Amino acid sequence: MTILIVGGSGFLGSELVRQARTAGHTTVATYATKPGDASPTAWCPLDLRDAGSLDAVMAEVNPRVVINASSGRADWAVTAEGPLQLARVAAKHGIRMVHVSTDAVFSGAGRVHYDESCLPDPVTPYGAAKAASETGVLAVHPKAVVARTSLIIGYGRSVHECLVHQLAVGTVDGALFTDDIRCPVHVSDLAAALLELASSDAAGIHHVTGPDALSRHELGVLIAERDGLDGSRLPAGLRADSSVPGALDVRLDSQATQRQLRTTLRGAREFLQRGATADQREV
């Protein structure tokens, strides 16, 4: 099977490439600026804002499945409009699609637990762009999967893990919020789940996170202890007292998706145990 991974040079995209290749799939990955460290069958440059470029890549690769793991942050053209263009082309050619979204589509206001029936109410430009992309993708490609996830951790290379190391040794200033709560997921679990969903007949919105709800500070302490650092040195703070925009307590309920998967979506307390083998998952 030929799989096209859009955003293959990113953290999640690289793991998708690794697992897809390990499973024996012909794997083509795209990049916006330069190829990443992964080793797909082939790399293709792609600008999601350029419909002509997108048509050319899809025609050349002729994938059976496309997984959109790209991240344009708050860039509306990339994050909101790009996936819609991708979904249009995929639907036109009968290509299965999985679009990766985020818990940033929710505000955490008035509730903290969110299942797939909850309507987005974003409070940041990034969250608004992702919410718009979800609506657009499913409008033009109803058989697509929209997979919402949360903080992605693993291999010491995630943004949060790098920040924890910098804060623990004092090379950067800042604080980890104690009132900002999410349900972290290990990148290998997430990639495996996305590939499972891609090869199934699932459609619509799915939540794909771990079961443990942790503050960014609690998560940081677990990362520090796993890596032999002093977690007590991590500065704590409140997002509510800061100027940093974003939701506070947002916990995605992934139970419905977990029941459909062979892959176990492990909690952070499990995969961040010192000596745990979470980073050597066999796929």
N, C-alpha and C positions, 0 to 999 in steps of 0.2 A: 504494500500500500504506500502511496506517495502522500506525505504530509507536508504542508507548507506552514511554517511557524513564523508569523509576523512578529517582529521584535525579538528575533533569535539571539541578538547580541546582549540582551538584558539578563538580569539575574535569574528570573523565572524562565525566560526563553532558552537560556543555556542549558538548564536542567531538562527542559522539554526535549531539546535536541539530543542530549545524552541518552535519555530514556527511550526516545523513539528509535535512535540508531541501535541501541542495545536490543530492542525488540525486533530488529531486522527490517524496519521501514526505510524506504527511500525518503530522506529528510532534507528539505530545502528550507533555508532560513533567510530572513531578510534583515537588513540593517538600514538605519537612516543616515549615519555618518561614516561608520567603519565597521568591518566584521568584528565579532567578538572572539572570545577564547574557545568557544565550542567548536566541534568538528562535524558539521553536517555534511551531507553528500555534496551540497553546493551552497554558495552564498549568492544572494541577489540584492542589489541596492533597491530600496523602495521608499518613495515619499507618499504617504497615505493621502496627502492633499492633492496629488496629481492623478486624476482619473485615468489618463492615458498610460502612465507608468504602471498603474495597478492592473489595467486590462492586459498590458504586455506581459507582466510577470505571471499572471494567472494563465494566460494562453500558453506561455512557454513551459511552465511547470506542470500544468494540468493535474492539480492535486485531487485526491479523493476527499481529503479533509484539510481545512485551514483552521489554525488556532491563532487567535489574535491576542498576543501577550505584550503588545506594544504599550508604551506609556508616553503620552505627550504632556503629562501634568495638566496645567490649566489652559493649555493652548487649545482653544475651541475647535480650530480647523483640524487638528490632529486627533484630539481625544473624543470629540463629539461627532464631527462630520466624516472623519476618515473611516471609522468602523461602519458607518452607514454605506459609504461607497463600496467597501469590501463586501458587506452583506449583499448588496445589489448584484455584484458580479458573481458571488458564490451562488446565490439563488438562481440567477439566470442560467448557470451551467450545472445546476444540480449538485453542487459541492457542499458537503456537510461542514458546518461552522460552529466553533466554540469561541465565544467572546468573553474575555476575562474582565470582570468589573470589580467593584470595591465596596466595602462597608461605608465609605465616605458619602454614599448616596443618602445616608440617614443622618439625622440631627442629634439623636439621643434625647430629644426634648419630649417629656411626657411619658416616655417608655425607654427601656434599655434592651429588651429582648425582641429580636426581629426574625420572623420567619419569612418564607418566600411570598406570602400574601400581603406583606406590609408595603405600603406605597412610599416611594422615595420622598424625602423632604430635605435636600442638601442645604448646608450652610456655608459652603465654600465654592469658589469658581470651579475647582477640580471636581468636587462632588456633583455640581450641576452639569458639567460636561459629561461625566460618566453616566449620570441618570439619563441625559438626553441620548447618549449612545445606546443604552439599553433599549429605550423606546424605539429608536430608529432601526436597530438591528432586527428586533422581533417583528416590527411592522412590515419590513420588506422580505424577511426570511423567517417565517413562523416556525420552521423546523429547527432553527438554530438553538444552541444552548447559551444562556447568559450565566456565567459562573461568578458569583460574588465571593470575594475572599477578604482577608484581613492582613495583619502584619505577617510578612513572609520571612521566616528565619531559616538559617542553615549554613553549614560549612564555614561559619565565621565570616562570610562575605556579604551578608545583608547589611543594609543601611543601619539598622538598629544595633547589630552586633559591633559594627565598626565604631559607632558613636559610643557605645558602652566602654569599649577599650580606651578610646580617647579621653572620656570623662574619668575613668578609673585611674589613669596615669597623669591626668592633669594637663593634657596637651590642648584641650579646648575648654572654653567656658560654657556653662549651660546647666540645665537640670532635666531630670526625667520626671514627668508628671505622675502624681499619685492619684489624680482624679480622671485620668484619660485611660479608659478601660477598653480592651479589645480581646479577641479570641485568636491568638497567634496560630500559625500553621507552619509546619516544616515544608521547605520547598520541594523535597523529594515526595512527600505525601501529596502535596498539591499537584505536582506535575503528573504523578501516577493517576490521580483522580481525574484530571482533565483529559488524559489520554483514554481512560476508561469511558468517560462521557462521550468523547469523540467517536468511539467505536461502537456505541450503543445507539438505541433509537430514542434516547431522551431528548426532550425539547423544553424550551421555556427557561424560567429562572431557577437556579440551584445555588444553595449556599454551601461553600466549601471552606470550612475553617476547623481548627481544633476545638475541643470541648471546654478547655480551661479559659476562664475569663480572668485576665490579669491586667493590672495597671502597667504603664510603661516602666515605672520604677521597679515593680515586682519582677517584671520580665528582665530588666537590666540586672538585678541582683542574681537571678538564676543564670544568666549568661556569664556574669563575672565569676560566680562560683564554679561553673563548669570549666572555665578557662584558667582557674587558679588565681584569679584576681580578688582583691578585697572589695566585696560588694558594699561594705559599710562606707566606702569612700565615694560612692555615687551620690551626687547632690540630688535632692528631691525638691519638687516645686508643685504648684497648682496651675493647670492651664487656665482655670477660671480667673486667676490673678495676673495672668500674662497677657501680652498683646498678640499672642499666636492664635490665629483663627482655627476653628475646628470643633467637631463634636466632642462631647465628653464621654459618656458611657454608651457604647454601641456594641451589643453582643449578638452576633449572627447565630441563629439556631440552624445547625447543619444536620439535624437528626434525620430528616426526610431523605436527604441526599445520601447520607451514610448507609441507610438501609438498602440503597440501590448499588452500593459499591463493594468490591472485594477489598480494595485498599482501605486500611484503617487510618482515619484521620486522628493522629495522636495529639494529646494535649501537651502543652509546653512543659509542664512539670515532668512529663515522661521523657520527652526527647531532649531535654536540657539537663537531665541527671548526669553528674560527673561519671564518666566511664560508660555511659550509654552508647549504643551502637547506632543511634539514629542517623548519623552522618555516613553510615556505610550500608544503607538500605540496598538490598539486592532487588533489581527490577527485572 
